[in-house]
Amino acid sequence: MSPSIWQIGIVVVLVLLLFGAGKLPRIMGDLAEGIKSFKKGMKDEGGAQKPPSEKD
């Protein structure tokens, strides 16, 4: 079951009322920065734990 356009609109209005239009860009920027650092950490961790492939 997918949300209708009215449900999406109500959620958007509630978010704007709770956070205010001025805070949303800062929140989205912080979220994007967190995602980037998470991806970088996963990439760094993945390379460090990757065992060397040995052929016998």
PDB file of N, CA, C and O in Angstrom:
ATOM      1  N   MET A   1       0.845  -1.175   0.000  1.00  0.00           N
ATOM      2  CA  MET A   1       0.000   0.000   0.000  1.00  0.00           C
ATOM      3  C   MET A   1       0.895   1.244   0.000  1.00  0.00           C
ATOM      4  O   MET A   1       1.675   1.447   0.931  1.00  0.00           O
ATOM      5  N   SER A   2       0.787   2.049  -1.008  1.00  0.00           N
ATOM      6  CA  SER A   2       1.612   3.247  -1.097  1.00  0.00           C
ATOM      7  C   SER A   2       0.831   4.453  -0.571  1.00  0.00           C
ATOM      8  O   SER A   2      -0.394   4.505  -0.677  1.00  0.00           O
ATOM      9  N   PRO A   3       1.555   5.421  -0.003  1.00  0.00           N
ATOM     10  CA  PRO A   3       0.874   6.606   0.526  1.00  0.00           C
ATOM     11  C   PRO A   3       0.319   7.471  -0.601  1.00  0.00           C
ATOM     12  O   PRO A   3       0.906   7.564  -1.679  1.00  0.00           O
ATOM     13  N   SER A   4      -0.802   8.089  -0.337  1.00  0.00           N
ATOM     14  CA  SER A   4      -1.412   8.972  -1.331  1.00  0.00           C
ATOM     15  C   SER A   4      -0.752  10.344  -1.271  1.00  0.00           C
ATOM     16  O   SER A   4       0.019  10.632  -0.355  1.00  0.00           O
ATOM     17  N   ILE A   5      -1.054  11.173  -2.237  1.00  0.00           N
ATOM     18  CA  ILE A   5      -0.494  12.521  -2.297  1.00  0.00           C
ATOM     19  C   ILE A   5      -0.924  13.347  -1.082  1.00  0.00           C
ATOM     20  O   ILE A   5      -0.171  14.204  -0.620  1.00  0.00           O
ATOM     21  N   TRP A   6      -2.126  13.094  -0.566  1.00  0.00           N
ATOM     22  CA  TRP A   6      -2.607  13.826   0.620  1.00  0.00           C
ATOM     23  C   TRP A   6      -1.817  13.445   1.863  1.00  0.00           C
ATOM     24  O   TRP A   6      -1.495  14.302   2.685  1.00  0.00           O
ATOM     25  N   GLN A   7      -1.509  12.182   1.999  1.00  0.00           N
ATOM     26  CA  GLN A   7      -0.729  11.738   3.157  1.00  0.00           C
ATOM     27  C   GLN A   7       0.678  12.327   3.118  1.00  0.00           C
ATOM     28  O   GLN A   7       1.205  12.758   4.143  1.00  0.00           O
ATOM     29  N   ILE A   8       1.277  12.342   1.943  1.00  0.00           N
ATOM     30  CA  ILE A   8       2.609  12.928   1.801  1.00  0.00           C
ATOM     31  C   ILE A   8       2.565  14.418   2.113  1.00  0.00           C
ATOM     32  O   ILE A   8       3.458  14.936   2.783  1.00  0.00           O
ATOM     33  N   GLY A   9       1.541  15.108   1.638  1.00  0.00           N
ATOM     34  CA  GLY A   9       1.396  16.533   1.902  1.00  0.00           C
ATOM     35  C   GLY A   9       1.244  16.837   3.384  1.00  0.00           C
ATOM     36  O   GLY A   9       1.834  17.790   3.893  1.00  0.00           O
ATOM     37  N   ILE A  10       0.456  16.031   4.069  1.00  0.00           N
ATOM     38  CA  ILE A  10       0.263  16.226   5.513  1.00  0.00           C
ATOM     39  C   ILE A  10       1.582  16.032   6.254  1.00  0.00           C
ATOM     40  O   ILE A  10       1.894  16.799   7.165  1.00  0.00           O
ATOM     41  N   VAL A  11       2.355  15.024   5.878  1.00  0.00           N
ATOM     42  CA  VAL A  11       3.645  14.784   6.527  1.00  0.00           C
ATOM     43  C   VAL A  11       4.588  15.961   6.282  1.00  0.00           C
ATOM     44  O   VAL A  11       5.283  16.397   7.200  1.00  0.00           O
ATOM     45  N   VAL A  12       4.618  16.474   5.059  1.00  0.00           N
ATOM     46  CA  VAL A  12       5.474  17.624   4.739  1.00  0.00           C
ATOM     47  C   VAL A  12       5.080  18.838   5.562  1.00  0.00           C
ATOM     48  O   VAL A  12       5.948  19.536   6.087  1.00  0.00           O
ATOM     49  N   VAL A  13       3.787  19.101   5.684  1.00  0.00           N
ATOM     50  CA  VAL A  13       3.311  20.244   6.473  1.00  0.00           C
ATOM     51  C   VAL A  13       3.690  20.074   7.945  1.00  0.00           C
ATOM     52  O   VAL A  13       4.119  21.032   8.588  1.00  0.00           O
ATOM     53  N   LEU A  14       3.536  18.879   8.474  1.00  0.00           N
ATOM     54  CA  LEU A  14       3.897  18.631   9.877  1.00  0.00           C
ATOM     55  C   LEU A  14       5.390  18.824  10.105  1.00  0.00           C
ATOM     56  O   LEU A  14       5.790  19.399  11.117  1.00  0.00           O
ATOM     57  N   VAL A  15       6.216  18.352   9.180  1.00  0.00           N
ATOM     58  CA  VAL A  15       7.659  18.530   9.319  1.00  0.00           C
ATOM     59  C   VAL A  15       8.017  20.014   9.285  1.00  0.00           C
ATOM     60  O   VAL A  15       8.842  20.476  10.074  1.00  0.00           O
ATOM     61  N   LEU A  16       7.397  20.754   8.376  1.00  0.00           N
ATOM     62  CA  LEU A  16       7.662  22.195   8.317  1.00  0.00           C
ATOM     63  C   LEU A  16       7.223  22.899   9.592  1.00  0.00           C
ATOM     64  O   LEU A  16       7.894  23.820  10.059  1.00  0.00           O
ATOM     65  N   LEU A  17       6.110  22.475  10.151  1.00  0.00           N
ATOM     66  CA  LEU A  17       5.645  23.094  11.394  1.00  0.00           C
ATOM     67  C   LEU A  17       6.557  22.758  12.567  1.00  0.00           C
ATOM     68  O   LEU A  17       6.824  23.613  13.412  1.00  0.00           O
ATOM     69  N   LEU A  18       7.029  21.533  12.623  1.00  0.00           N
ATOM     70  CA  LEU A  18       7.875  21.120  13.740  1.00  0.00           C
ATOM     71  C   LEU A  18       9.268  21.730  13.671  1.00  0.00           C
ATOM     72  O   LEU A  18       9.775  22.238  14.671  1.00  0.00           O
ATOM     73  N   PHE A  19       9.884  21.684  12.506  1.00  0.00           N
ATOM     74  CA  PHE A  19      11.268  22.109  12.389  1.00  0.00           C
ATOM     75  C   PHE A  19      11.427  23.525  11.864  1.00  0.00           C
ATOM     76  O   PHE A  19      12.468  24.146  12.083  1.00  0.00           O
ATOM     77  N   GLY A  20      10.439  24.041  11.188  1.00  0.00           N
ATOM     78  CA  GLY A  20      10.550  25.364  10.584  1.00  0.00           C
ATOM     79  C   GLY A  20      11.315  25.286   9.277  1.00  0.00           C
ATOM     80  O   GLY A  20      12.184  24.431   9.106  1.00  0.00           O
ATOM     81  N   ALA A  21      10.993  26.174   8.364  1.00  0.00           N
ATOM     82  CA  ALA A  21      11.614  26.150   7.039  1.00  0.00           C
ATOM     83  C   ALA A  21      13.099  26.502   7.104  1.00  0.00           C
ATOM     84  O   ALA A  21      13.872  26.051   6.260  1.00  0.00           O
ATOM     85  N   GLY A  22      13.504  27.288   8.079  1.00  0.00           N
ATOM     86  CA  GLY A  22      14.906  27.697   8.178  1.00  0.00           C
ATOM     87  C   GLY A  22      15.836  26.590   8.635  1.00  0.00           C
ATOM     88  O   GLY A  22      17.007  26.570   8.256  1.00  0.00           O
ATOM     89  N   LYS A  23      15.334  25.673   9.441  1.00  0.00           N
ATOM     90  CA  LYS A  23      16.181  24.614   9.980  1.00  0.00           C
ATOM     91  C   LYS A  23      16.340  23.437   9.029  1.00  0.00           C
ATOM     92  O   LYS A  23      17.295  22.672   9.161  1.00  0.00           O
ATOM     93  N   LEU A  24      15.432  23.274   8.077  1.00  0.00           N
ATOM     94  CA  LEU A  24      15.475  22.109   7.195  1.00  0.00           C
ATOM     95  C   LEU A  24      16.761  22.003   6.381  1.00  0.00           C
ATOM     96  O   LEU A  24      17.319  20.908   6.314  1.00  0.00           O
ATOM     97  N   PRO A  25      17.268  23.068   5.756  1.00  0.00           N
ATOM     98  CA  PRO A  25      18.519  22.921   5.008  1.00  0.00           C
ATOM     99  C   PRO A  25      19.683  22.482   5.883  1.00  0.00           C
ATOM    100  O   PRO A  25      20.516  21.683   5.455  1.00  0.00           O
ATOM    101  N   ARG A  26      19.745  22.998   7.102  1.00  0.00           N
ATOM    102  CA  ARG A  26      20.828  22.611   8.015  1.00  0.00           C
ATOM    103  C   ARG A  26      20.695  21.147   8.420  1.00  0.00           C
ATOM    104  O   ARG A  26      21.692  20.429   8.500  1.00  0.00           O
ATOM    105  N   ILE A  27      19.464  20.703   8.674  1.00  0.00           N
ATOM    106  CA  ILE A  27      19.231  19.310   9.044  1.00  0.00           C
ATOM    107  C   ILE A  27      19.598  18.392   7.886  1.00  0.00           C
ATOM    108  O   ILE A  27      20.236  17.359   8.091  1.00  0.00           O
ATOM    109  N   MET A  28      19.204  18.757   6.682  1.00  0.00           N
ATOM    110  CA  MET A  28      19.521  17.931   5.508  1.00  0.00           C
ATOM    111  C   MET A  28      21.024  17.909   5.256  1.00  0.00           C
ATOM    112  O   MET A  28      21.571  16.874   4.872  1.00  0.00           O
ATOM    113  N   GLY A  29      21.695  19.031   5.465  1.00  0.00           N
ATOM    114  CA  GLY A  29      23.154  19.079   5.306  1.00  0.00           C
ATOM    115  C   GLY A  29      23.852  18.187   6.312  1.00  0.00           C
ATOM    116  O   GLY A  29      24.798  17.476   5.970  1.00  0.00           O
ATOM    117  N   ASP A  30      23.387  18.221   7.560  1.00  0.00           N
ATOM    118  CA  ASP A  30      23.955  17.352   8.594  1.00  0.00           C
ATOM    119  C   ASP A  30      23.718  15.890   8.271  1.00  0.00           C
ATOM    120  O   ASP A  30      24.597  15.053   8.480  1.00  0.00           O
ATOM    121  N   LEU A  31      22.536  15.579   7.764  1.00  0.00           N
ATOM    122  CA  LEU A  31      22.213  14.202   7.397  1.00  0.00           C
ATOM    123  C   LEU A  31      23.108  13.730   6.252  1.00  0.00           C
ATOM    124  O   LEU A  31      23.619  12.610   6.279  1.00  0.00           O
ATOM    125  N   ALA A  32      23.294  14.586   5.248  1.00  0.00           N
ATOM    126  CA  ALA A  32      24.154  14.230   4.115  1.00  0.00           C
ATOM    127  C   ALA A  32      25.596  14.044   4.564  1.00  0.00           C
ATOM    128  O   ALA A  32      26.275  13.135   4.087  1.00  0.00           O
ATOM    129  N   GLU A  33      26.070  14.878   5.462  1.00  0.00           N
ATOM    130  CA  GLU A  33      27.436  14.751   5.974  1.00  0.00           C
ATOM    131  C   GLU A  33      27.592  13.451   6.755  1.00  0.00           C
ATOM    132  O   GLU A  33      28.623  12.786   6.654  1.00  0.00           O
ATOM    133  N   GLY A  34      26.587  13.090   7.522  1.00  0.00           N
ATOM    134  CA  GLY A  34      26.636  11.829   8.262  1.00  0.00           C
ATOM    135  C   GLY A  34      26.660  10.629   7.341  1.00  0.00           C
ATOM    136  O   GLY A  34      27.384   9.667   7.596  1.00  0.00           O
ATOM    137  N   ILE A  35      25.881  10.670   6.276  1.00  0.00           N
ATOM    138  CA  ILE A  35      25.866   9.563   5.321  1.00  0.00           C
ATOM    139  C   ILE A  35      27.218   9.448   4.626  1.00  0.00           C
ATOM    140  O   ILE A  35      27.721   8.340   4.439  1.00  0.00           O
ATOM    141  N   LYS A  36      27.814  10.577   4.242  1.00  0.00           N
ATOM    142  CA  LYS A  36      29.124  10.554   3.588  1.00  0.00           C
ATOM    143  C   LYS A  36      30.183   9.974   4.514  1.00  0.00           C
ATOM    144  O   LYS A  36      30.994   9.153   4.086  1.00  0.00           O
ATOM    145  N   SER A  37      30.186  10.388   5.771  1.00  0.00           N
ATOM    146  CA  SER A  37      31.185   9.866   6.697  1.00  0.00           C
ATOM    147  C   SER A  37      30.950   8.386   6.984  1.00  0.00           C
ATOM    148  O   SER A  37      31.907   7.638   7.186  1.00  0.00           O
ATOM    149  N   PHE A  38      29.701   7.960   7.005  1.00  0.00           N
ATOM    150  CA  PHE A  38      29.397   6.538   7.194  1.00  0.00           C
ATOM    151  C   PHE A  38      29.931   5.728   6.022  1.00  0.00           C
ATOM    152  O   PHE A  38      30.553   4.685   6.224  1.00  0.00           O
ATOM    153  N   LYS A  39      29.695   6.196   4.798  1.00  0.00           N
ATOM    154  CA  LYS A  39      30.187   5.494   3.612  1.00  0.00           C
ATOM    155  C   LYS A  39      31.705   5.445   3.604  1.00  0.00           C
ATOM    156  O   LYS A  39      32.291   4.418   3.263  1.00  0.00           O
ATOM    157  N   LYS A  40      32.352   6.554   3.979  1.00  0.00           N
ATOM    158  CA  LYS A  40      33.809   6.580   4.023  1.00  0.00           C
ATOM    159  C   LYS A  40      34.330   5.600   5.064  1.00  0.00           C
ATOM    160  O   LYS A  40      35.312   4.897   4.823  1.00  0.00           O
ATOM    161  N   GLY A  41      33.682   5.552   6.211  1.00  0.00           N
ATOM    162  CA  GLY A  41      34.079   4.611   7.258  1.00  0.00           C
ATOM    163  C   GLY A  41      33.894   3.170   6.827  1.00  0.00           C
ATOM    164  O   GLY A  41      34.727   2.319   7.139  1.00  0.00           O
ATOM    165  N   MET A  42      32.822   2.885   6.118  1.00  0.00           N
ATOM    166  CA  MET A  42      32.597   1.526   5.633  1.00  0.00           C
ATOM    167  C   MET A  42      33.654   1.138   4.604  1.00  0.00           C
ATOM    168  O   MET A  42      34.127   0.001   4.591  1.00  0.00           O
ATOM    169  N   LYS A  43      34.023   2.088   3.741  1.00  0.00           N
ATOM    170  CA  LYS A  43      35.032   1.817   2.724  1.00  0.00           C
ATOM    171  C   LYS A  43      36.393   1.571   3.389  1.00  0.00           C
ATOM    172  O   LYS A  43      37.100   0.635   3.017  1.00  0.00           O
ATOM    173  N   ASP A  44      36.760   2.402   4.365  1.00  0.00           N
ATOM    174  CA  ASP A  44      38.033   2.241   5.068  1.00  0.00           C
ATOM    175  C   ASP A  44      38.063   0.929   5.842  1.00  0.00           C
ATOM    176  O   ASP A  44      39.066   0.215   5.829  1.00  0.00           O
ATOM    177  N   GLU A  45      36.971   0.619   6.508  1.00  0.00           N
ATOM    178  CA  GLU A  45      36.898  -0.607   7.302  1.00  0.00           C
ATOM    179  C   GLU A  45      36.917  -1.833   6.403  1.00  0.00           C
ATOM    180  O   GLU A  45      37.547  -2.837   6.736  1.00  0.00           O
ATOM    181  N   GLY A  46      36.244  -1.762   5.285  1.00  0.00           N
ATOM    182  CA  GLY A  46      36.189  -2.886   4.355  1.00  0.00           C
ATOM    183  C   GLY A  46      37.559  -3.204   3.781  1.00  0.00           C
ATOM    184  O   GLY A  46      37.888  -4.377   3.599  1.00  0.00           O
ATOM    185  N   GLY A  47      38.358  -2.201   3.495  1.00  0.00           N
ATOM    186  CA  GLY A  47      39.699  -2.421   2.960  1.00  0.00           C
ATOM    187  C   GLY A  47      40.644  -2.964   4.012  1.00  0.00           C
ATOM    188  O   GLY A  47      41.540  -3.743   3.686  1.00  0.00           O
ATOM    189  N   ALA A  48      40.468  -2.571   5.277  1.00  0.00           N
ATOM    190  CA  ALA A  48      41.359  -3.019   6.343  1.00  0.00           C
ATOM    191  C   ALA A  48      41.081  -4.465   6.731  1.00  0.00           C
ATOM    192  O   ALA A  48      42.007  -5.182   7.109  1.00  0.00           O
ATOM    193  N   GLN A  49      39.850  -4.905   6.649  1.00  0.00           N
ATOM    194  CA  GLN A  49      39.497  -6.253   7.076  1.00  0.00           C
ATOM    195  C   GLN A  49      39.533  -7.255   5.945  1.00  0.00           C
ATOM    196  O   GLN A  49      39.321  -8.445   6.176  1.00  0.00           O
ATOM    197  N   LYS A  50      39.793  -6.813   4.737  1.00  0.00           N
ATOM    198  CA  LYS A  50      39.781  -7.693   3.586  1.00  0.00           C
ATOM    199  C   LYS A  50      41.012  -8.591   3.641  1.00  0.00           C
ATOM    200  O   LYS A  50      42.133  -8.091   3.558  1.00  0.00           O
ATOM    201  N   PRO A  51      40.833  -9.892   3.777  1.00  0.00           N
ATOM    202  CA  PRO A  51      41.990 -10.785   3.859  1.00  0.00           C
ATOM    203  C   PRO A  51      42.670 -10.903   2.504  1.00  0.00           C
ATOM    204  O   PRO A  51      42.003 -10.877   1.470  1.00  0.00           O
ATOM    205  N   PRO A  52      43.983 -11.033   2.504  1.00  0.00           N
ATOM    206  CA  PRO A  52      44.671 -11.194   1.228  1.00  0.00           C
ATOM    207  C   PRO A  52      44.315 -12.524   0.591  1.00  0.00           C
ATOM    208  O   PRO A  52      44.221 -13.541   1.277  1.00  0.00           O
ATOM    209  N   SER A  53      44.121 -12.518  -0.688  1.00  0.00           N
ATOM    210  CA  SER A  53      43.758 -13.764  -1.361  1.00  0.00           C
ATOM    211  C   SER A  53      45.033 -14.557  -1.659  1.00  0.00           C
ATOM    212  O   SER A  53      45.945 -14.090  -2.342  1.00  0.00           O
ATOM    213  N   GLU A  54      45.051 -15.744  -1.131  1.00  0.00           N
ATOM    214  CA  GLU A  54      46.221 -16.617  -1.314  1.00  0.00           C
ATOM    215  C   GLU A  54      45.811 -17.810  -2.147  1.00  0.00           C
ATOM    216  O   GLU A  54      44.771 -18.427  -1.918  1.00  0.00           O
ATOM    217  N   LYS A  55      46.650 -18.122  -3.119  1.00  0.00           N
ATOM    218  CA  LYS A  55      46.402 -19.284  -3.953  1.00  0.00           C
ATOM    219  C   LYS A  55      47.440 -20.341  -3.626  1.00  0.00           C
ATOM    220  O   LYS A  55      48.642 -20.082  -3.665  1.00  0.00           O
ATOM    221  N   ASP A  56      46.965 -21.527  -3.305  1.00  0.00           N
ATOM    222  CA  ASP A  56      47.891 -22.621  -2.980  1.00  0.00           C
ATOM    223  C   ASP A  56      48.115 -23.512  -4.173  1.00  0.00           C
ATOM    224  O   ASP A  56      48.865 -24.484  -4.085  1.00  0.00           O
TER     225      ASP A  56
END
